[in-house]
């Protein structure tokens, strides 16, 4: 029979989950404020007579920029979630494993974001741009 820890060292699962939920909520709120502040700082009114995309290269470059931005954003979210999970895991092997999975997913996201220019170059070759 294994010894049980004293009651003053045992943290109930409901308390750990409440802490986890607070941490995720905090990261989400901070993320929203960061994204909202950045979007307002760079807001511009486009010229009404200027064409949106003068040629195919511009369109493909815009697609590349969007892909890279979205993938980097998602990877950063996974990295943040993984960090919070790792801190809140409290040595629990299952939670540490989930945190490591989030770190791995973030790595995949950053890797794909880095490969987005290569994918756009392949698309340019395919469509002849």
C-alpha positions as CSV (number, residue, x, y, z in Angstrom):
1,X,0.0,0.0,0.0
2,X,1.5,3.3,-1.0
3,X,1.6,6.2,1.4
4,X,-0.9,9.0,0.7
5,X,0.2,12.6,0.9
6,X,-1.0,14.7,3.9
7,X,-4.3,16.5,3.4
8,X,-2.6,19.9,3.3
9,X,-0.5,18.9,0.2
10,X,-3.4,17.5,-1.7
11,X,-5.1,19.8,-4.2
12,X,-8.5,18.7,-5.3
13,X,-9.1,18.2,-9.1
14,X,-11.9,20.8,-9.1
15,X,-9.5,23.5,-7.8
16,X,-6.8,22.5,-10.4
17,X,-9.4,22.7,-13.2
18,X,-10.6,26.1,-11.9
19,X,-7.0,27.4,-12.0
20,X,-6.6,26.0,-15.5
21,X,-9.8,27.7,-16.7
22,X,-8.7,31.0,-15.2
23,X,-5.3,30.7,-17.0
24,X,-6.9,30.0,-20.3
25,X,-9.4,32.8,-19.9
26,X,-6.5,35.2,-19.0
27,X,-4.5,34.2,-22.1
28,X,-7.6,34.5,-24.4
29,X,-8.4,38.0,-23.0
30,X,-4.8,39.2,-23.4
31,X,-4.7,37.8,-26.9
32,X,-7.9,39.6,-27.9
33,X,-6.5,42.9,-26.6
34,X,-3.2,42.4,-28.3
35,X,-4.9,41.6,-31.6
36,X,-7.4,44.4,-31.4
37,X,-4.8,47.0,-30.5
38,X,-2.6,45.9,-33.4
39,X,-5.5,46.0,-35.9
40,X,-6.5,49.5,-34.9
41,X,-3.0,50.8,-35.2
42,X,-2.6,49.8,-38.8
43,X,-6.1,50.5,-40.0
44,X,-6.1,52.4,-43.4
45,X,-8.8,53.5,-45.8
46,X,-8.0,52.1,-49.3
47,X,-8.1,54.5,-52.2
48,X,-11.4,54.1,-54.0
49,X,-9.9,54.2,-57.6
50,X,-6.9,51.9,-57.0
51,X,-7.2,48.4,-58.2
52,X,-7.1,45.8,-55.4
53,X,-4.7,43.4,-57.2
54,X,-3.0,44.6,-60.4
55,X,-1.4,41.3,-61.3
56,X,-1.2,37.6,-60.4
57,X,2.1,38.0,-58.5
58,X,0.5,40.5,-56.1
59,X,-2.4,38.1,-55.5
60,X,-0.1,35.2,-54.8
61,X,2.1,37.3,-52.5
62,X,-1.0,38.4,-50.6
63,X,-2.0,34.8,-50.2
64,X,1.4,33.9,-48.9
65,X,1.3,36.7,-46.4
66,X,-2.1,35.7,-45.2
67,X,-1.1,32.0,-44.9
68,X,2.1,32.9,-43.0
69,X,0.2,35.2,-40.6
70,X,-2.6,32.8,-39.9
71,X,-0.2,29.9,-39.3
72,X,2.1,31.9,-37.1
73,X,-0.9,33.1,-35.1
74,X,-2.2,29.6,-34.6
75,X,1.3,28.4,-33.7
76,X,1.6,31.1,-31.1
77,X,-1.7,30.2,-29.6
78,X,-0.7,26.5,-29.4
79,X,2.7,27.6,-27.8
80,X,0.8,29.7,-25.3
81,X,-1.6,27.0,-24.4
82,X,1.2,24.5,-24.1
83,X,3.1,26.8,-21.7
84,X,0.0,27.3,-19.6
85,X,-0.7,23.6,-19.5
86,X,2.9,22.8,-18.6
87,X,2.8,25.3,-15.7
88,X,-0.6,24.1,-14.5
89,X,0.2,20.3,-14.9
90,X,1.7,20.1,-11.4
91,X,3.8,17.0,-12.5
92,X,0.8,15.1,-13.7
93,X,2.1,12.9,-16.6
94,X,-1.1,13.1,-18.7
95,X,-1.2,16.9,-18.5
96,X,2.5,17.2,-19.2
97,X,2.0,15.0,-22.3
98,X,-0.8,17.3,-23.5
99,X,1.5,20.3,-23.0
100,X,4.2,18.6,-25.0
101,X,1.7,17.8,-27.7
102,X,0.8,21.5,-27.9
103,X,4.5,22.4,-28.1
104,X,4.8,19.9,-31.0
105,X,1.8,21.4,-32.8
106,X,3.3,24.9,-32.4
107,X,6.5,23.6,-34.0
108,X,4.5,22.3,-36.9
109,X,2.7,25.6,-37.3
110,X,5.9,27.6,-37.3
111,X,7.5,25.2,-39.7
112,X,4.5,25.4,-42.1
113,X,4.6,29.2,-41.8
114,X,8.2,29.2,-42.8
115,X,7.4,27.0,-45.8
116,X,4.5,29.2,-47.0
117,X,6.8,31.2,-49.4
118,X,8.0,27.9,-51.0
119,X,4.3,26.8,-51.5
120,X,3.5,30.1,-53.2
121,X,6.5,29.8,-55.5
122,X,5.3,26.3,-56.5
123,X,1.8,27.8,-57.1
124,X,3.5,30.5,-59.3
125,X,5.2,27.8,-61.3
126,X,2.0,25.9,-61.7
127,X,-0.2,28.8,-62.9
128,X,2.7,30.5,-64.8
129,X,2.8,33.7,-62.8
